[in-house]
């Protein structure tokens, strides 16, 4: 197990059950290994047998913790989004900051994360898979619903006059605009070097549109 890559660090594992540290550490090892394979080789390579082998364990030991690949994927995506939620929450509830500054910081975090290898590789892989796999479709949209919630919370502070549906639409637009940068300016993409300039344009535009938006 010592040879398993530990390059992916931004996972927030569920709490330990009953204080069994070894079982907790084994599940963390499995999830980090699965995420590493998903990023480096793609979802098709992320079989239970492949993960078990990379962890240096028998398949039966892996399925003791995660009986099916769906169980593993569910907890993996939950660990991924939970790590983001902690960072988002720290920004959304930062004391003494105007909502425009919190929106700026939140978008900075998301756009800069898009430039990472993990994000550029992971999410397009999930998007493609969601087109053909109902289970992944549901998990991915659940993940994005949770990711948009802090954004919508800030929009509500900036525009308490807007109906909820308009706040949701603004949140969806901003989220989709940022995610769309992945295929053009993400890790090793053609316009990766232009990301700082695009980030400046994007955030300025997001603030302006939230301030000035009028319902149709």
Steps between C-alpha positions, in 0.01 A plus 500: 500500500794734554545535124149631436502860368387761751499789253130574543453661839175694476254239620294537816428155633185413696549480876638189658246242613558367849858622508645226281799687362623216280171460313480877455853516362428209265193673358699820455773307318238341272337832414828682437618214280171493307518875443861475384405231246198701387716809439793324337327222305128578481184343635518187285830410666354547847381144551474349846773250415730779374446704817561199723823420319623859523425498873691178548195313632278212398176577317305350791658748739394786274142378465477464878520880517324575169283210377448659156668760282189715541552502878861605449414772246226639725740541793781625275292782355365584844858528630595722205209743538526503880855634474375780275210576733738567788693754292182654357349529848806681632460760225122536516502553877820704523437785745534862397487448123247651263312242289671627183839419654380155606368436149839605363686267734267208432536540123878541537513170683288316244675638192846439641396146588393448138865547408603198705567161345252332731207721402578519128522121481234396752194703410498464120539126558191507720306721258560257214409200712182668627367501142476121507487397865193594705675440831789733415253754356319520832821518706652773280190719514474448874863613526436815296184584694708500817779700336259771379335549839768737643493703178124539518528598867728791409274604211208510745697740720585724205147492358242428772241660271522218244264202506664169587470367145702796366772445759514136393526603136782743575681235701462250219626750242807594704580139584461387138712791377786402728475128429507572126853636538623147575519383138671817378720626782530210743813299572716474182213636286569739208422820693628400843746792496212743445306381804600794728367752246183300440452463875511878542243550222275227635486621859445863403217385272342281769490784752352738244231260385389417853479868587313601184287194422131569444244220477356450153 
